[in-house]
Amino acid sequence: MAMQTTRILKTAGVIALLVGLGACRELEENRPIKLDKGNYDGPADQALSEETQRELRARGTLQGF
């Protein structure tokens, strides 16, 4: 009984290790980790159209902003 429990625990450990290693995506590897406070290094946002801005203002008015 003890050998069976040990074998199950070892198998579960190996599976957990493989799942953990598989969770590391290539996209996450080799990217710069240095972050400057207040500085966004990602792609620039697209400008909102006049209609979208109008809709957002109307929503804000309804919400009391």
ABEGO torsion letter per residue (X at the ends): XAAAAAAAAAAAAAAAAAAAAAABBAAABGBBABBBBGBBABBBBBBBBAAAAAAAAAAAAAAGX
